[in-house]
Amino acid sequence: MDNLKTILIVDDASLVRLYYRSILEPAGFRIEEALNGVEALEKLQSAAVDLLIVDINMPLMDGLTMLETLRQMALPIAATPALITSTESADKDFAAARAAGANYYLVKPVDRDSLLEVAAMLCGAPQ
């Protein structure tokens, strides 16, 4: 039985997605990607994941709107843990992320150890 934890990385920057993938895949996580909130919500309708890593500033639908929309759904995916990553680091940004339903917030650039620690914690994977 396959018990890899799956993480959906939602970020419009291909280099950021590649960087997170390069850290998380060797640590034993399965990675899916979405370029924005609209694509992420579409993917979540057809396949559950164990963790979302979500950027705030994206085209079509930003990360906070995506997370607010997800949290309002009457589906099991609405409870998926979410890590917000952003260059925004003011108290108001942390508060907005909490209000949208984020479980954790890391300021970019995200370092390897922090990403691995938070990902494992939020999706219940062994560290």
N, C-alpha and C positions, 0 to 999 in steps of 0.2 A: 504493500500500500504506500502510495506517495504522500508523505506528510510535510512536503516543503510548504513554507508560508509564502503567499503571493502578495506582492506589493505593486500597487498602481502608482506610477510616478506621473504627476500631472504638471507639466511645465512646458512653456512654449520654446524654451531654449534647448536646442539639441545637445549642446555641450554639457549643460547641467544634467540632462537625462542620462547622457553617456557617463558622466562622472559618478552619479549615484549608482548606476548599473555596475560600473567597474568596482565599486566598493561592496555592493550588496550581493551580487551573484556569486562571487567567490566565497562569501560567508554562508551560502546555502539558501538564499532566497530566490524565488522565481519572480521575474520582473515583467510587468506589462507597462505600456506607456500610453499617454494621451497628451495632445498638444494644447488643450484648453478644457474649460469646465464642461462645455457642451459635449465634447468627445468623451470625456470621463464619465458623465452621466449615462451616455449611450452604452458604453462598455459595461458599466455596473448593472445595467438592466439585464444583460445576458450572462454575466459571470461575476460571482462574488469574489472579493479579495479579502486579505487579512489586514491590510493597512493601506492607507492613502498617504502619499507624500505630495503636498499641494503647494504650488507657488501662488502668490496673491495676484500679481500683475500679469494678466494674460489677455489676448484678444478674444472676442466673441463672448466669453463669460469668464470673469475673474474667479480666483479661488475662493474668496469669501462668499460670493453669490452661489457658486457651485455647492459649497459646503452647507449653506443655509437651505438650499433647495433639497439637497440630499437628506438633511436632518428632518425635513418636513414630510418625507415620503412615508407611507404606511407599509413599508417593506422591511425585511430583515437587514438589507444593505444600509439602511438609515443609521444603524448603530456602528458601522465600520469605523475603527479608530482612524484619526487623521492627524498627521504632522504637517504643520504649516512651515514652509521655508520661504524667507523673504529678505531682501535687503532693508526693508522697513524695520526700524527698531525703537520707535517711540512707544511710550506707555499706551497711547491711544491705539496703536497697531496691535499690541498684545491683547488689549481689551476687545477690539473688534474681532480678532480671531477667536477669542473665548466665546464671545456672543454668537458667532457664527457656528460654533460647535466644535472647534479645534480641541484636540486633547493635549497637544504640545506644540511649541513654537521654537524654531531654531533660526538664528539670523545668518544669512549668507555672508561670506562663504562658509559653508558647513564643513567642519572637519570630519575626517574618516571615523575617528573613535566615537564622536558624539552621534553621528548618523547610525552607526552600528548599535550603539547602546540604546538609543531611543527606539529604533526599529524593533529590536529584540524585545524591549520592554512593552511596547504598545501592541505587538501581535503575539505575545506570549511564547516567543521562540527562545530556546536555550542560548545563552551567551557564550 
